[in-house]
């Protein structure tokens, strides 16, 4: 019914299934039957593009354009240009991306977990209130400040979900996780402590004075 109902998780799922490009076409700003649905859609697409860029997927594979139902010629032009661009970029994981198969699909699974996570859903739900009326203290965010917050959350949530994904497969120490995921050990240790406090991970065993962590049932 409205582009504002587009769930970012669906975008990740589409690329996991091998989609090479996704174009979302909505109505013009100010013409939305649901008032601001297209604003929400544009913000979500921008957020997913940031996440794609962070994990190594070419962000140009995803785009948001606008035209009305009466602009048939414009619609054809938009779709034709996007199709041409995707053909130039090439198939997912084979051209235009920093990652190749199968690693790119592993990263997309992590992206799906990030997008379905409570923190990302909460912050995107608060976008309009924060920009227009402010937080509980009345502090209004600029677009730049909000985007910086999104950037930080993307980095942290991607790291956390990557750690949980590894621990689902087998127990590991902080050093092992840091080496496998190429994340600084001090950051991995900080994430592990936070996850342990929340009950998502626990110590499975201690080998040569080094704890190995495993995921709990709550963290699955």
GICORVEN-V169252 format. One record per backbone hydrogen bond with DSSP energy under -1.0 kcal/mol. CO is the residue of the C=O (numbers start at 1). NH is the residue of the N-H. If there is no record, write none. Layout:
# GICORVEN-V169252
co,nh
CO,NH
CO,NH
This chain:
# GICORVEN-V169252
co,nh
2,5
3,6
7,10
8,12
9,13
10,14
11,15
12,16
13,17
14,19
15,18
22,63
24,65
26,67
28,31
32,35
34,36
36,40
37,41
38,42
39,43
40,44
41,45
42,46
43,47
44,48
45,49
46,50
47,51
48,52
49,53
50,54
51,55
52,56
52,57
56,98
56,99
58,61
59,62
61,22
63,24
65,26
68,71
71,75
72,76
73,77
74,78
75,79
76,80
77,81
78,82
79,83
80,84
81,85
82,86
83,87
84,88
85,89
86,90
91,94
91,95
100,104
102,106
103,107
104,108
105,109
106,110
107,111
108,112
109,113
110,114
111,115
112,116
117,121
118,122
119,123
120,124
121,125
122,126
126,130
127,131
128,132
129,133
129,134
130,141
135,138
139,135
142,146
143,147
144,148
145,149
146,150
147,151
148,152
149,153
150,154
151,155
152,156
153,157
154,158
155,159
156,160
157,161
158,162
159,163
160,164
161,165
162,166
163,167
164,168
166,170
172,213
173,177
174,178
175,179
176,180
177,181
178,182
178,183
184,188
185,189
186,190
187,191
188,192
189,193
190,194
191,195
192,196
193,197
194,198
195,200
200,216
202,214
205,212
207,210
210,207
212,204
212,205
213,172
214,202
